[in-house]
Amino acid sequence: MKPVKILVIRMLAFIALCLPLVQNQVLASDLTLSGAIDTALAKNPMLQAAGFRVESATEKAVHVGSGALPQVHLNGGYSRTNNPMWAFGTKLNQESITSQDFDPARLNDPDDIGNYNSSLSVVWPVYDQGRTWYGVQQARLNQDSAQFYAQRARQEVIAGTIIAYIGALLARENEIVIRMATDTARSHLKLIQSRYDGGFVAKSDLLRAQVHIADLEQQLAEARSGADIAKCRLTIVMGLTGDLDLTLTSPLEQEEPITDDLDSWINKALAARPDIKSLLLQKDIAKKEVDKSKAARLPSVNLTGNYEINSRELDDHGNSYTVGAALSLPLYTGGRLSAAVREAESNLKQADAMLRSLNQQVCGETKQAFFNAKSSWERIQVAKAAVGQAGESLRIVKNRYNSGLFTITDLLDAEVAVQQSMMNHLKSLHDYKAAATRLSLAAGSMDKI
């Protein structure tokens, strides 16, 4: 094999070996909480859908508003006929009638005739029973409603990202705590093995310690899986796809306690929630629909105009125009208009009931989040003190077990107590952050985070 070929093969093999490493470097990244929120706001599909809803509502307002403007159409076509009436009329429109065309034989049995027709028509709805006027108002209200909907979607994405992020942090810390507990249990196993070899403890102590380690290793495997699942949830909320190796860099730490009383939070929620504002606008839209359906009993007035060109061979032609006004008044519609009014009134009542239901739901969400935040804050203080107490207890129990004063059960219980106290403290930090986030979401103030 030639040296050049050998060099090429080695280079290709080197690239093939390095490619997975390069890919891993691309997929791996550090992620702060603020970075996760920014990514979610840019890529979350629900938020993108809310943005498109705003765009659609904006274009709807333009579409409805065009109904008050003159509608201009340019039309063209070609026809050929030997129908007596249409043949004579076509020649009239082409301004090509001669005295021979009044011969009864030619009138009754005309030759076929072709016609190129071009026309410019204008229709101006001067008054359309208020449909356009009310429609424009409804479209503008719907546009504002869509913007409030998008604002609420943004708040939900921020809250969902925070909760998913701290959930991933808790899962990671759980894995770390179990790994630390496993390392501690292994170090104690060496102590127990040494005492067993010296004949100071029964074999049952050694076996119980080994079983305890096996149980911790099983917990560790479940914790790793839980951490991976929590990261997967976070990537989904962020709107990302693929298997990303995320390193979460924002710590799970103690937050400031919430201020204000429950009534203040409820009043804030009822005043600031974007979804309440959106539904209020939907209720206003329903009111406009009632007015519009009642106005359908009024007359409508249109101005019309038409300029027409008719030609047989596109050379010589006849032209004409028509202008006019039309008035229409519905006298009897088979109950259609009355049914439309009743339908609109029922929709208004439905919107009002939905608004009252949402107000109750907001109050309930705010109360639940407030009480959860309060209880979680109290648990933080208790759990924090318990961590130090459990650590000191383990140290004492270990020394006394080494002196033969305590049993293996005491030692294992002390180990479990340390592990449980650490997890309780971490969970209380997580629960308070999650409750405070849900409280801000319930109060409609999540944009401030």
C-alpha positions in Angstrom: 0.0 0.0 0.0 1.3 3.4 -0.9 2.3 5.9 1.8 -0.3 8.4 0.7 -3.1 5.9 0.9 -1.9 4.9 4.4 -1.9 8.5 5.5 -5.5 9.1 4.1 -6.8 6.0 5.9 -5.2 7.0 9.2 -6.7 10.5 8.9 -10.2 9.1 8.2 -9.9 6.7 11.1 -8.8 9.6 13.4 -11.8 11.7 12.3 -14.1 8.8 12.9 -12.8 8.3 16.4 -13.0 12.0 17.2 -16.4 12.7 15.8 -18.4 11.3 18.8 -16.2 13.4 21.1 -16.9 16.5 19.1 -20.6 15.7 19.1 -20.6 15.2 22.8 -18.9 18.6 23.3 -21.6 20.2 21.1 -24.5 18.6 23.0 -23.0 19.3 26.5 -23.6 22.7 27.9 -23.9 24.6 31.2 -27.3 26.0 31.9 -28.4 28.6 34.4 -32.0 29.1 35.5 -32.2 32.5 33.6 -30.6 30.8 30.5 -33.3 28.1 30.7 -36.0 30.7 30.9 -34.6 32.6 27.9 -34.4 29.5 25.9 -38.0 28.5 26.7 -39.3 31.9 25.8 -37.6 31.6 22.4 -38.4 28.0 21.6 -41.4 26.8 23.5 -44.1 25.8 21.0 -47.0 26.9 23.2 -45.6 30.4 23.4 -45.0 30.4 19.6 -48.6 29.4 19.1 -49.8 32.2 21.3 -47.7 34.6 19.2 -49.3 33.3 16.0 -52.7 33.8 17.6 -51.9 37.5 18.2 -50.8 37.8 14.5 -54.0 36.1 13.4 -56.1 38.5 15.5 -54.3 41.5 14.1 -55.0 40.4 10.5 -58.6 39.6 11.4 -59.0 43.3 12.5 -57.7 44.4 9.1 -59.9 41.9 7.3 -63.1 43.0 9.1 -62.3 46.7 8.7 -62.1 46.3 4.9 -65.8 45.7 4.8 -66.5 49.4 5.2 -64.5 50.3 2.1 -65.6 50.1 -1.5 -65.0 46.7 -3.1 -63.6 47.0 -6.7 -63.5 44.0 -9.1 -62.2 43.6 -12.6 -63.9 40.9 -14.5 -63.4 39.4 -18.0 -64.8 36.5 -20.0 -65.7 35.2 -23.4 -69.0 33.7 -24.6 -70.6 32.4 -27.8 -74.3 31.9 -28.3 -77.1 31.5 -30.9 -79.8 32.0 -28.3 -82.2 34.6 -30.0 -82.5 36.8 -26.9 -78.8 36.7 -25.9 -77.6 37.0 -29.5 -79.6 40.2 -30.1 -78.6 41.6 -26.7 -74.9 40.8 -27.3 -75.0 42.8 -30.5 -76.7 45.7 -28.7 -74.0 45.6 -26.1 -71.3 45.6 -28.8 -73.2 48.6 -30.4 -73.2 46.7 -33.8 -77.0 46.5 -34.5 -78.0 47.2 -38.1 -81.4 47.4 -39.8 -81.1 43.9 -41.1 -80.9 42.6 -37.5 -84.6 43.4 -37.1 -85.6 41.0 -39.8 -87.9 38.5 -38.0 -86.1 35.5 -39.6 -82.8 36.7 -38.3 -84.3 37.5 -34.9 -85.8 34.1 -34.6 -82.8 32.2 -36.0 -79.7 34.3 -35.5 -76.2 33.3 -36.4 -74.0 32.4 -33.5 -72.0 35.3 -32.1 -69.0 35.6 -29.9 -68.3 38.3 -27.3 -65.4 39.4 -25.2 -66.7 41.0 -22.1 -64.6 43.2 -19.7 -66.1 45.1 -16.7 -65.1 47.1 -13.7 -67.5 46.9 -10.9 -67.7 48.8 -7.6 -69.9 48.1 -4.6 -69.8 50.4 -1.6 -71.7 49.2 1.5 -72.8 52.6 2.9 -74.7 50.9 5.7 -74.7 47.2 6.3 -76.9 47.0 9.5 -73.8 47.8 11.6 -72.1 44.4 10.8 -68.8 46.0 9.8 -68.9 48.6 12.6 -69.6 46.0 15.3 -67.2 43.5 13.6 -64.3 46.0 13.8 -64.9 46.6 17.5 -65.1 42.9 18.1 -61.9 42.3 16.1 -60.0 44.9 18.1 -61.2 43.5 21.4 -60.2 40.0 20.2 -56.8 41.4 19.3 -56.3 42.7 22.8 -57.6 39.5 24.2 -55.1 37.5 22.2 -52.3 39.7 23.6 -53.4 39.0 27.1 -53.6 35.3 26.2 -50.0 35.4 25.0 -48.9 37.2 28.1 -50.5 34.5 30.2 -48.8 31.8 28.1 -45.5 33.6 28.7 -46.1 33.5 32.4 -46.9 29.8 32.3 -43.8 29.0 30.3 -41.6 30.9 32.8 -43.2 29.1 35.8 -43.1 25.8 34.1 -39.4 26.3 33.3 -38.6 27.3 36.9 -40.4 24.3 38.3 -38.8 21.9 35.8 -35.4 23.4 36.5 -35.6 23.1 40.3 -37.1 19.6 39.9 -34.0 18.6 37.9 -31.8 20.2 40.6 -33.6 18.2 43.3 -33.2 15.0 41.4 -29.5 15.7 40.9 -29.1 16.5 44.6 -31.0 13.4 45.6 -28.5 11.3 43.5 -25.6 13.1 45.2 -27.0 12.5 48.7 -27.6 8.8 48.0 -24.1 8.5 46.6 -22.7 10.2 49.8 -24.8 7.8 51.9 -23.4 4.9 49.9 -19.9 6.0 50.4 -20.5 6.4 54.2 -22.1 3.0 54.4 -19.1 1.5 52.6 -16.7 3.1 55.1 -18.8 1.7 57.9 -18.7 -1.7 56.3 -14.9 -1.7 56.6 -15.3 -0.9 60.3 -17.8 -3.7 60.7 -15.6 -6.1 58.7 -12.7 -5.3 60.9 -14.7 -5.9 64.1 -16.1 -9.1 62.6 -12.6 -10.3 61.8 -11.6 -9.5 65.3 -14.5 -11.5 66.7 -16.3 -8.5 68.3 -19.5 -8.7 66.3 -21.7 -11.4 64.9 -21.8 -12.2 61.2 -25.4 -10.9 61.1 -24.0 -7.3 61.6 -21.8 -7.8 58.5 -24.7 -9.2 56.5 -27.0 -6.4 57.5 -24.4 -3.8 56.5 -24.0 -5.5 53.1 -27.8 -5.6 52.6 -28.0 -1.9 53.5 -25.4 -1.1 50.8 -27.2 -3.1 48.2 -30.4 -1.2 49.0 -28.5 2.1 48.6 -27.1 1.0 45.3 -30.6 0.3 44.1 -31.7 3.7 45.3 -28.8 5.2 43.5 -29.8 3.6 40.2 -33.3 4.9 40.6 -32.0 8.3 41.5 -29.9 8.4 38.3 -32.9 7.5 36.2 -35.0 10.1 38.0 -32.3 12.8 37.3 -32.4 11.8 33.6 -36.2 12.0 33.5 -36.2 15.4 35.2 -33.7 16.7 32.6 -35.9 15.4 29.9 -38.9 17.3 31.3 -36.8 20.4 31.4 -35.7 20.1 27.8 -39.4 19.6 26.8 -40.5 22.8 28.6 -37.6 24.7 27.0 -38.8 23.5 23.6 -35.6 21.6 22.8 -35.3 18.2 21.1 -32.6 15.6 21.2 -30.5 14.1 24.1 -28.8 17.1 25.6 -26.2 16.8 28.3 -27.1 19.7 30.5 -25.1 20.8 33.5 -27.4 22.9 35.8 -25.3 25.6 37.4 -27.9 27.6 39.4 -27.9 26.2 42.9 -30.9 25.1 44.9 -30.7 27.6 47.7 -32.9 29.3 50.2 -35.1 32.1 48.9 -36.5 35.2 50.7 -39.9 34.6 52.5 -43.0 35.9 50.8 -44.5 39.1 52.0 -48.1 40.5 52.2 -51.1 38.6 53.5 -53.5 36.3 51.7 -56.1 38.9 50.9 -53.5 41.1 49.3 -52.4 38.2 47.0 -56.0 37.4 46.1 -56.7 41.1 45.2 -53.5 41.3 43.2 -54.4 38.1 41.3 -58.0 39.3 40.5 -56.6 42.6 39.2 -53.5 41.4 37.3 -54.3 38.0 35.9 -54.0 38.3 32.0 -56.4 35.4 31.5 -59.1 37.2 33.5 -58.5 40.3 31.4 -58.7 38.2 28.3 -62.0 36.7 29.3 -63.4 40.1 30.2 -62.7 41.2 26.7 -64.4 38.0 25.4 -67.4 39.0 27.4 -67.4 42.4 25.8 -67.2 40.7 22.4 -70.3 38.7 23.3 -72.1 41.9 24.2 -71.2 43.4 20.8 -72.5 40.3 19.2 -75.9 40.8 20.9 -76.0 44.4 19.6 -75.0 43.2 16.1 -77.6 40.5 16.0 -80.3 43.1 17.0 -79.1 45.6 14.4 -79.7 42.9 11.7 -83.4 44.0 11.7 -82.4 47.4 10.3 -82.1 48.2 6.6 -78.9 48.0 4.6 -77.8 50.4 1.8 -75.3 49.8 -1.0 -74.0 52.0 -3.8 -73.1 50.2 -7.0 -71.3 51.1 -10.2 -70.3 49.1 -13.3 -68.4 50.0 -16.4 -68.6 47.3 -19.2 -66.9 46.8 -22.5 -68.2 44.2 -25.1 -66.3 43.3 -28.3 -66.7 40.7 -31.0 -63.1 40.6 -32.2 -61.2 42.8 -29.7 -61.0 45.6 -32.2 -64.3 47.4 -32.4 -66.3 47.5 -29.2 -69.3 48.9 -27.3 -69.1 50.3 -23.8 -71.6 51.2 -21.1 -72.0 52.1 -17.5 -74.5 51.5 -14.7 -74.7 53.3 -11.3 -77.3 52.9 -8.7 -78.2 52.4 -5.0 -80.0 49.5 -3.3 -81.9 49.4 -0.1 -82.9 46.2 1.6 -85.1 45.8 4.7 -85.7 42.3 6.2 -89.5 41.9 6.8 -89.7 38.2 7.5 -86.8 35.7 7.9 -88.5 32.7 9.3 -87.4 33.5 12.9 -83.7 33.5 11.8 -82.9 37.0 13.3 -84.8 36.3 16.5 -82.9 33.1 17.0 -79.6 34.8 16.3 -80.4 37.4 19.1 -81.2 34.6 21.5 -78.1 32.7 20.6 -75.9 35.8 21.2 -77.6 36.4 24.5 -76.9 32.8 25.6 -73.3 33.2 24.6 -73.1 36.3 26.7 -74.5 34.5 29.7 -72.0 31.7 29.0 -69.1 34.2 29.0 -70.3 35.7 32.2 -70.5 32.3 33.9 -67.0 31.4 32.7 -65.7 34.6 34.0 -67.2 34.0 37.5 -65.8 30.4 37.4 -62.3 31.7 36.5 -62.4 34.2 39.4 -63.2 31.4 41.8 -60.4 29.3 40.3 -57.9 32.1 40.6 -58.8 32.6 44.3 -58.4 28.9 44.9 -55.1 28.7 43.1 -53.8 31.7 45.0 -54.9 30.3 48.4 -53.3 26.9 47.7 -50.0 28.4 46.6 -50.0 30.8 49.5 -50.5 28.1 52.1 -48.0 25.8 50.4 -45.4 28.6 50.4 -46.0 29.4 54.1 -45.7 25.7 55.2 -42.7 25.1 53.0 -40.9 28.1 54.5 -41.5 26.8 58.0 -40.2 23.3 57.0 -37.0 24.9 55.7 -36.0 26.1 59.2 -36.8 22.8 60.8 -35.1 20.7 58.2 -32.0 22.8 58.2 -31.6 22.2 61.9 -32.3 18.5 61.6 -29.4 18.1 59.1 -26.8 19.2 61.7 -28.5 17.1 64.5 -28.5 14.0 62.4 -24.9 14.4 61.5 -23.9 14.8 65.1 -26.0 11.8 66.0 -24.3 9.6 63.4 -20.9 10.6 64.8 -21.9 9.7 68.3 -23.5 6.4 67.3 -20.5 5.4 65.2 -18.1 6.0 68.1 -20.3 4.0 70.5 -20.8 1.2 68.0 -17.0 1.1 67.7 -16.8 0.8 71.4 -19.4 -2.0 71.4 -22.1 0.1 73.2 -24.5 0.3 70.2 -25.8 -2.3 67.8 -25.6 -2.4 64.0 -29.3 -1.4 64.0 -28.4 1.9 65.8 -25.7 2.6 63.3 -27.8 1.9 60.2 -30.7 3.9 61.6 -28.3 6.9 62.2 -27.1 6.6 58.6 -30.7 6.6 57.3 -31.5 9.6 59.5 -28.7 11.6 58.0 -29.7 10.7 54.4 -33.4 11.5 55.2 -32.6 14.8 56.9 -30.5 16.0 54.0 -33.2 15.1 51.5 -35.9 16.7 53.7 -33.9 20.0 53.7 -33.4 19.9 49.9 -37.0 19.1 49.3 -38.2 21.9 51.6 -36.0 24.3 49.5 -37.5 22.9 46.3 -41.0 23.0 47.6 -40.8 26.6 48.8 -39.3 27.7 45.5 -42.0 25.8 43.6 -44.8 27.2 45.8 -43.5 30.8 45.5 -43.4 30.3 41.7 -46.9 29.0 41.6 -48.0 31.9 43.9 -46.5 34.5 41.5 -48.1 32.6 38.6 -51.5 32.6 40.4 -51.1 36.3 41.1 -50.2 37.1 37.5 -46.9 38.6 38.4 -44.6 36.0 36.9 -43.2 38.4 34.3 -41.3 40.1 37.1 -39.1 37.1 37.8 
